[in-house]
Amino acid sequence: MNTIKPEYINTIASSKLFEGIRADEIEGLLPCLSATEQNYKKDSYIYQMGDTTTKIGLVISGCVHLVKEDYWGNHTILSEVMPGEFFGEAYACLKTESLTISCVATEPTTILFLDIQKIITICTSACSFHTRLIQNLMMVIAQKNVLLTQKLDHISKRSTRDKLLSYLSAQATKQHSNTFTIPFNRQQLADYLSVDRSAMSNELCKLRDQGLLTFQKNSFTLSQLSMTELD
């Protein structure tokens, strides 16, 4: 294992994957997981569709988008992975299953790769924090399945307007405020919702003009005015 920079330990410790494990325990655990650190430039691929892997990637700094690409180069953002979050666990568990998505660094990004087999196999010392690591992995996989279900709920709406309202309503609920920020710019939001950017921008303007919301870049405020009051 290459030496992990001390300033990265706090980010690793903040990850749900290592929840309940102390920083000093993490330092001792990383060699057991064959941890390796890799840096990526903006817009570079970490994994491409068709790749196989036995490692999961934990974002230490920067940001990763998981995208679905078609033959003509069109792509849809499936999710955004921020520092402390990880990706690739499903394909790492399957080992020989080819990725049907690509993983792209959206800015200069540092990834800590962990061998999935080393994660799910108790080491010879049978340390208690390794058991906790496995429990954390199962919990996060379950949470990701819930998030995927939520996204399917958004994109299954019939119109661009309904997709927008579904997503923005969910974000307001998640952040416990009618004023909130989203992690996407306009193109990224359009890709995430699988809609045309121009059509989406037009709908946002219509919603603003109808008094349902206001926005500035990626900051939104939803009105307390219900849609029934607009009919």
N, C-alpha and C positions, 0 to 999 in steps of 0.2 A: 504494500500500500504506500502511495506517496503521502507525504506529510500534509495533513489538513491544517490550513492556517488557523491560528487561535481565534481570530475574529469571526470565523465561520461557525464556531462551536455554538454560540448563542442562537444563531439562526437554525442550526440543526436541532438544538434543544427545544426550540419553539414549535417545531413540526409536530403535527398530531401523530406522526409515525413514532416519535420518540417521547411522547407524552408520559409523564410519570417516571422518566429516567433522568438521573442527575447528569450534569455536564461532565463530571469526572468519570461516571460510568460510561457515558457515550464515548469518551476518548479511548477507554479500554475495549469497548464493543466494536468500534469501527474496523480494527484489523480482522476481527472474526467475520466481518461482512465483506471482506475484500474491497473496501471502499477506495474509489479512485476519483480524482477531481479533474474536470475538463472545462476549458474555456471556449466560448463560441462567439463569433462576431454577429452583429445584427443581420437578420434575414438568412442566416446559415441554417442548414438542416442538422438536427440532432439525430433523428431517425427519418427515413423516407419510406413511403408506402412500398411494401414488398420486402423490407428488411425483416430480420428475425433478431431476437435478443433474449438474453437470460438475466438482464439487469434492469432495475428500476432506476429512474432518474429523480433525484431530489434537487429542486431548484434552490441554490444558495444565494444567488443574486441575479437580477434581470427578470426576464419574463419569457414564457414559452406558450405558443399557441398550438393546440392540437387541431389539425385541419384535415378535411376530406377533399381530395382533388379528383377531378375527372380527366378524361382523355384530352380535352381541349384546354386544360389549365385553369378551369373555373374551380374555385374552392369555397368551402363553407367552414367557418370556425365552429368547432364542436365545444371547446372549452379553453379557458385561459388558466395557466399554471403559474402561480406567484411564489416568491421566496417562502420556503418552509413547506411547500406542497410538492407532491411527487406525481409521476406519470409512468406509463409503460408496464404497470404491474400485471395487468391481465395477460399481455403477450409474453412477459417474462415467465409467468407461471406455466403457460402453454408451450414454451420453449421453441418449438418448430413451426408455430403458427405465424404466417407472414402478416406484417402490419397492414391494415387496410386504411390507415391514416398516416399523416406525416406530422412530425414534431419540429416546430420552427422557432428559433430564437428571434424575438421581436426587437431586441436591443442587446448590447453586450451582456452575455449571460454566463454564469458559472454553474455547472451541474456536478453533483456528487452522485456517482453511480454505485449501486449496491447490488451484490449478487443475490438474486431472489432465493436460490437454493440454500445459501448461507443464512438467510433471514428465517426461512420456514423450518430449518433443521436445527434442533437444539444442540449447542456446542457441547463438547465433552465435559466442560466444567458445570453444565446445567445451571448457568447463572439465572437468577430470578428476573433480571432486567431483559434477558433474551426472551423469556416467556411473555413478558409484558409487551415486547416488540411485536410478537406474533399476534397478540390480542389487538394491539393498535392497528396493525395492518388489516385485519378482518373488519374492524370498525370503520376504517376509512373507505374500504372497498364498498361496504354497505351504504355509506353516506354518498359515495359517487353514484351508485345506482339510483338513489333518490333524486340527485341532481339531474341525472339523465332523464328520469321520468318527468321532472319539471320542465326540462327543455322541450321534450316531446309534446308536452301540453301547450307550450307557446307556439311551436311551429305547426301544430295540427290545426290551428285556427284558420278559417277560410280566407280572411282578408289581411292585408298588410296592417290596416288599422287595428284589427283585433289582436294580431300578433304583438304589435307595439304595446297596446294597453295591457295585455296579459303579462308581458315581460316587465314593464314599468311598474305595474301594480305589485308584482312579486318582489321587485327590488325595494319598493317602499315598505312593504311588509317585513322583508328581511332586515332592513336597516332601521326599522321602528321609527320612521319619519316620513312625512310627505315631501321633504326635501332631501335629496340624496345624489350621489355620483355613481356612474356606471363605469366599468373597466374597459369600455370600448369607445373608439372614435366612430364616426358615422359609417365608414366603409366596413369596419369590423362588426358593428352592430347589424348592418344589413347582411353580412355573411353569416353571422350567428343565427339570425332569424330566417335565413334563406329567402330574402326578398331583394328586389331591385333597389339600389341606393337612391336613385332619383325619386322613385315612387314612395319610398319610405320618408325621404325628406319632405315631399309634398304633404304626406299624411301628418307629419309632425307639425308642419305649419298650420294645417287645417285644425288640428287638435288645439294648438295654441290660440288660433283665432276664435275657436268655439269656447275658449275659457277653461278647457279641461286641464291644461298644463302650461308651464313656462319652462324655458330651457336656455342654457348658456354653455356651449360646448358639451361636455359630458355631465353637466350638473342639471338636474331636473327638479321641478316642484310640481306636484300634482294638486289640482284644485279640489276643494271639498264639495264642489258642485257635482252632483250625480248626473249621469248621462240621461236619466229619465227626465230631468229638469230641462234638458235641451230639446226634447221632442215636442 
